[in-house]
Every structure is written in C-alpha cells, then in structure tokens.
Amino acid sequence: MSWLNVVEFSFYLVESFALPFAILVFVFERRKERIADQEELYQRLSDEYTNFLKLVLDNADLQLLSKRAPLKEVTEEQKERRLALFGILVSIFERAYILVYEEKMDRQTKRLWSSWEDYMREWCLRPDFRKALPALLEGEDPDFRQYIEKIARESSPEASFRAS
C-alpha cells in the first residue's frame, strides 16, 4: 500500500465516521445548551416572581395571599398599592409568556410553562385581580392579553356556573 493510498484511506475513514460523529456531538451539545438556557431563563423568571412575593409580604395589610378573598374595606392608599403590585405581577406574567410560551411546545418547555399558567390561574381566581386586569393590560402584548383574558374568563364564578 502506497503512502497516497494510506492518505486516501484515512480521508475516507474520517469522512465516513468522524464527520458524522462530530455533527452528532455538535447537535447534542447545542441541545444541551438550549435546555440549560431554558432552565436559566426559567430560574430568572422564578426569581422575579419570588421578589414579587416578598413585596406582597411587605404589604401584608393588602391580604394578597388570601385565596380568592379581596380586602373588605380598603383605603385609597391601599387600592393604589394593590394596583401597583398587580401591575408588577402582570408585567412578570407577560415576560414569562413572551419568553417561554409557544403554540407547539416540546416536553421541557411545556413543563416550564405549566407552572406559569398555574400562577396566572391562581391570581385570576381573585375578583379584585380580574377587575383590575383590563386596565393593567392596556398596551401589553396582544397575544398575552388574549391568553390571560381567557384564563380570567375561565376563572370567574360565572364560568364555574356555566360549566355546571
């Protein structure tokens, strides 16, 4: 076997095995990076929601952690603080929607998105949040607006009554 044949054989060997292997490794690494990026994004959004909950705790007099129970009598100052907190919350929800939600989600994205949808549904159970929602959604992303309005409609007592 001549030196030229050895080089030619080596070239075919690399072309036949190493190149496809390198492509597979590249694709696998890109997929791992994409998943890591998704999880990092989810973590940052979760941190924002955690910071929001700290604000809610700092404003405990607004009773925002009480499920479905708006404050009976609120002062103008409390109404203003509650509206500001709802505005922050809608902003976080919109950011999560824009960055995570997709019409056709893979398993990983769907897993990440389902917790955000649960948060939205939980807050939409509150009559005071649903009442404030139209004003808070002015100027927001139209697709997000449509999505959360649908959740709010499904969460209202009238929707529960119709479903019965």
N, C-alpha and C positions, 0 to 999 in steps of 0.2 A: 504494500500500500504506500503510495507516494505521499509526500508532505501535502500536496494540493488536495488529495483525496481525504486526508485526515481533517484538513481545514473545512472542506466542503461537508464532510460528515458531521463535524462539530456544529457547523452553521445550521444544518437541517435538524440536528438534535435540539439545539437551542430554540429554533423556530417552532419545532413540534411540541416541546414540553415546557420550556422555561417561559416563553412568551405568554401562552395561555395561563400558566400558573401565576405569572406576575400580574396579569389582568385580573384574575380571580382575587388575588391578595389585595390589589388596589380597590376593587369593588367592595370587598369585605371591610376593609379599613374605612372607606367612605361611609359605609352603612353604620359602622360603629361610631364614627364621628357624628353622624346625623342624629343617632339616638342619644349620644352624650349631649349634643347641642339642645335637643328637645328637653331632656331632663334638666339641663341647666336653666333653660327658659322657664320651665315649669317651677323650678325652685325659686327663681327670682320673682315670678308672679305670686307664688305662695308666700314669700317674704313680704310682699306688698300687702297681701290680704292679712297676714299676721300683724303688720304695723297698723292696718286699719282697725283690727280688733282691739289693739292697745288703745287707740283713740276712743273706741266705743267704751272701753273700761274706764278711761279717764273722764268720760261723760256719762257715768252710770245713772245719773238722775234722769236721763232720757229713756231708760229702760229698753234699749235697743236689742238686748239679748233675750228679752222675754218673748217667747214664741207667740206670734200672732196677736200680741196684746199691746196696742198703742197706748201711750200715756193718756190718762183720762183728761186731765186739765193741764195744759202747757202754757207757759208764758211765751211772749213774743220772742224773747231771747232764746228759749229752749227750741222753739219752732225753727229759728234761724240756724242754730247749731245742728239740729236734726237734719235740716235740708242740706247743710254743708257736708255732713257726714254721708248722707245719701248720695250727694254729688261725687264725693271721693269714691264711694263704692261703685257707682255706675261707671266711673272712669276706669276702675280696675277691671270690672267685668268687660268693658269694651276692649280694653287692651288684651285681655285673655282671649276674647272672641277673635280679634284680628290676628293674633299671633299663633293661636292653637287650632281654632275651629276650621274644619274643611268639610265640604259636602261629602266626599268619599274619604273616610279616614281608615288608615291601617289600624291594626290592633293596638299598637303602642299609643298612637295619637288619640284613639278613642278612649283608652284608659286614662290618659292625661286630661282629656276634655270632660269626661263624665263627672269629675269632682267639681269642676266649674259650673256645670249645668246644675248640679245639686245645690251649690251655693246660691245660684240665681233663683232656683225654685224655692229654697228656704226663705230668702228675703222677699220674694213675691207673694208669699203667704201673708205677709204683714199688710193690712189695709192701708196704713199710713205710707208705706213704701210705694204700693200700687198707685195711690192717689198722687204722690209726688212725681211718679215716673214720667208722665207726658212732658212736664216742664223740664225735667232733667235730661230728656232725650233730644231736646231741640239741638240741632246741629251735629248730632252724633252720626256715626256711620249708618247709612240706611239699612244695610243687611243686618247689622247688630240690632238696630232699633226694631226691625221686624221680628227678629228672633226673640228678644226679651219681651216684647209686647205679647207675643204668642204665649210665652211662659206665664206672663201676668194674667192673661185671659184664662188660661187653664187653671191658675191658682186661686181665682176669685171664687167666692161662695156660690155665685150664680152658675159657674161651670160645674161645681160639685152637684148643685141642684139639678141641672140639665142632664148630668151623667146618670142620675138615679132613676 
